Amino acid sequence: MEFNFTGKKALVTGGGSGLGRECALLFAKGGADVLIADLIPERCETVANEVRALGRNAIAYPLDVTKYDQVANMYKKIVEEFGTVDFVVNSAGVCLTEDLTTQSLKNIDLSIDVNIKGTIYSCKEALSIMRPKKYGKIVNMSSIAAKACLGGFSVYSATKAAVLAATACLGREAALDNVTVNCIC
């Protein structure tokens, strides 16, 4: 399947590995310039180099999605460098599964902060750019765990269900401005 993203600007959180990396490369293969954000700087740079090898501009952006100021600064950077953002994939996430009675509060907080807050923070900033220009597409990564619950997945499932619900609400909020917000489970 071929996509034509010529002249478009994309941003991918969690872009240093997995589905995020694949999305960043797909955007580049389709002609988009890409900002690759990831917690691990080396992964950002590796994927940015792969994007550049495809003939596209790339920004490697080390990012902790749980820090709102870092997310806001990332959006400032893409606007400064590329002029705008057209596509956003919020792929940053953690999958920390364990029986709730033994799961540490640290891991519970991390799951909530990365999976929910990180997605919401990015959507807030993306929508503030996309809605005034009446164009944009956001894809949030949820999980089948948002709907099909298993033992040991209570916190993870809850965070991914929150992403699914937030996406549905944001999609309705942004639709009149020609901005789509969708979710992959």
Number of C-alpha atoms within 10 A of each C-alpha: 2 7 12 12 18 14 13 18 24 27 31 27 32 29 31 29 19 11 16 25 26 15 23 31 24 17 25 29 19 17 21 27 28 32 30 31 33 27 17 16 15 14 21 27 20 16 27 29 17 17 27 17 12 14 14 21 19 28 22 21 27 21 21 19 29 20 14 17 11 16 24 16 13 21 20 16 16 20 14 10 13 19 11 20 23 21 24 25 26 26 27 26 24 16 17 15 18 17 12 14 7 8 14 12 10 8 17 18 12 18 24 20 19 21 28 23 20 24 28 23 19 24 23 14 17 23 25 11 19 22 18 12 14 14 18 24 20 25 19 26 21 28 19 12 17 20 14 9 13 10 10 16 19 18 21 26 24 19 27 26 20 20 26 22 15 19 25 14 12 19 19 13 15 19 15 11 16 16 24 22 24 19 19 13 15
